[in-house]
Amino acid sequence: GVTLVEMMIASGVMVLALSGFITGFTMARRSAVMATDHMRAMHAARQGLETLSSLVYSDSSLNLGTNTLTDLGMSNRYVVTQNPTYPSTKDIAMTVYWTTPGRPKVSSITFNSTFTLGLHRD
């Protein structure tokens, strides 16, 4: 038969194996959530730049300074600066922010684009 000591050792081995499996599963789930949040942020930043690129060069949304878009669904800001080399060109940096559940740190991603008067005429 099986002795009590053998049962205790077998139970300990099972607990170790299951805890390793559960830890691995938890880490994989957390990585999947982080990847999903990152993809959502990339999509929102690209969508924001596409929204801005549909505007004419003189639109007030493209005035120099820091602005936000309300229809992206994620916290964001974009900064419009005048290109120092080409006066009829504006540089835009679109930044999207998000927080992953279980992590106190705020993450962000920034996409950059350039708008020229020649391509975005009134």
Secondary structure, DSSP 8 states (H G I E B T S, - for coil): ---HHHHHHHHHHHHHHHHHHHHHHHHHHHHHHHHHHHHHHHHHHHHHHHHHHTS-TT-GGGSSEEE--SSSSSEEEEEEEE-SS-TTEEEEEEEEEEE-TT--SEEEEEEEEEEETTTS--
